[in-house]
């Protein structure tokens, strides 16, 4: 299994689910999975960021209703959607780093979902695993 697909890790006092969900089909598949967990939106925090070239509006509209707590962060290294634009689309808090977003999300809910970009998932893995950066995955 790919490291950024439905990978669950423990961080601080929360379970963190990492899933790229970087397009509408991936977001819908993640939403189906999350609905199957039967968690109330109050128990779920969403950490979301996307590249500007992706259909982030559809993905965010699919996933946002499943969480009461939303944190937006811009993936590093490529042209990202400004976090302020994400927050304007679906109410949430703008964060300036993955570490900040994870700290806030873990404080808000026992279950955190990081998605919207494989780059973002890599940043989250690095923070959670205490790495300088997430190592590349080879085929």
C-alpha positions, 0 to 999 in steps of 0.5 A, spaced: 500 500 500 502 507 498 504 511 504 499 516 503 493 512 502 488 510 508 495 510 512 493 511 520 498 513 525 498 516 532 500 523 533 499 526 540 493 524 543 489 523 536 489 518 530 491 521 524 489 518 517 493 520 511 490 520 504 492 524 498 485 524 496 487 530 491 482 529 486 474 528 486 474 521 485 479 520 491 475 525 495 469 521 494 473 514 496 475 517 502 468 520 504 465 513 503 471 510 507 470 516 513 462 515 513 463 507 514 467 509 520 461 512 523 464 518 527 460 524 528 463 531 525 465 533 532 470 527 532 473 529 526 478 534 524 480 536 517 487 538 515 486 540 507 491 543 502 491 543 495 495 544 488 492 550 484 491 545 478 487 540 482 479 540 482 480 542 489 473 546 490 469 539 488 474 535 493 473 540 499 466 540 498 465 533 498 470 532 505 468 538 509 461 536 511 464 530 515 468 534 519 466 540 524 474 542 525 477 544 519 485 547 518 488 549 511 495 549 510 498 550 503 503 544 500 510 546 500 514 546 493 508 547 488 503 552 486 498 551 492 491 554 493 492 560 498 489 557 505 485 563 505 481 561 499 480 554 502 477 558 508 473 562 504 470 556 501 469 552 507 469 555 514 476 553 517 482 556 520 488 558 516 495 555 518 502 557 516 505 550 517 503 543 517 506 542 524 501 548 526 495 545 523 497 538 526 497 541 533 491 545 532 487 539 529 490 534 534 487 538 540 480 539 537 479 532 535 481 525 536 481 523 529 484 527 524 484 527 516 490 530 512 488 530 505 488 534 498 495 533 496 500 528 496 505 533 497 501 535 504 501 528 506 508 527 505 509 533 510 504 530 515 508 524 515 515 527 516 512 531 522 509 525 525 515 521 524 520 526 526 523 526 519 526 532 516 522 530 510 518 525 507 523 520 503 520 519 496 517 513 494 520 509 488 516 504 484 
